[in-house]
Amino acid sequence: MCLAETNEVCHVATNMPATQTSVFRGFRASYAVDGSRNTDIYDNSCAHTGNETNPWLVVDLGIPLTITGVHFTNRGDDLVSGT
């Protein structure tokens, strides 16, 4: 169990509902919170928005929480972006 008193890293966003401003080639927000650390977008393991000025991702954690840090991992492939 992840408890603040133990100073554990809590992955509270894993498998929680997520949305993003747009979906590029089917790479939906749920891929960002599926628990996979795979950086290959072609393995359906990365979220990706369309070409936008201010893209965003929202995760519903279900309850109010104090968040002390967020970790994002960029994809590790060479997908050519576009619309």
C-alpha positions in Angstrom: 0.0 0.0 0.0 1.2 3.5 -0.8 1.1 5.7 2.2 2.4 9.2 2.6 3.9 8.3 6.0 6.3 5.8 4.3 7.6 8.3 1.8 6.9 5.8 -1.0 6.5 6.9 -4.6 2.8 6.5 -5.3 1.6 5.9 -8.8 -1.9 7.2 -8.2 -2.6 7.9 -11.9 -2.2 4.4 -13.1 -5.3 3.2 -14.9 -7.3 6.2 -13.9 -9.6 8.0 -16.4 -7.6 10.3 -18.7 -8.4 12.7 -21.5 -6.4 14.9 -23.8 -7.1 17.8 -26.2 -6.9 15.5 -29.3 -5.8 12.1 -30.4 -3.2 11.6 -33.1 -3.4 8.3 -35.0 -5.3 6.5 -32.2 -2.6 7.2 -29.5 -5.2 8.0 -26.8 -4.8 9.4 -23.2 -5.3 6.0 -21.5 -1.9 5.0 -22.9 -0.3 7.6 -20.7 -1.6 6.1 -17.5 -1.6 2.3 -18.3 1.5 1.7 -16.2 3.7 0.7 -19.1 7.1 2.3 -19.3 7.6 1.2 -22.9 8.7 4.3 -24.9 7.8 2.8 -28.4 4.6 4.5 -29.6 4.0 1.7 -32.1 3.5 -0.7 -29.1 0.4 1.4 -28.2 2.2 2.5 -25.0 2.3 6.3 -25.5 -0.3 9.1 -25.7 0.0 11.6 -28.5 -2.0 14.7 -29.3 -2.4 16.3 -32.7 -0.2 19.2 -33.8 -1.5 21.9 -31.4 -0.2 25.1 -29.7 -1.3 24.2 -26.2 -2.0 20.4 -25.9 -3.0 19.1 -22.5 -3.6 15.8 -20.7 -6.0 15.5 -17.7 -6.1 12.5 -15.3 -9.0 12.1 -12.9 -7.5 10.8 -9.6 -11.0 10.2 -8.1 -10.4 12.1 -4.9 -8.6 15.4 -3.9 -4.9 14.7 -3.3 -1.8 16.7 -2.7 0.6 16.0 -5.6 4.3 16.6 -4.9 5.6 15.5 -8.2 4.8 14.3 -11.7 6.9 12.2 -14.0 6.5 12.2 -17.7 8.5 9.9 -20.1 8.8 11.0 -23.7 8.4 8.5 -26.3 11.7 7.0 -27.6 10.9 6.5 -31.3 11.1 8.6 -34.4 7.4 9.0 -35.3 7.0 11.9 -37.7 4.3 14.1 -36.3 1.6 15.7 -38.4 -2.1 16.3 -38.7 
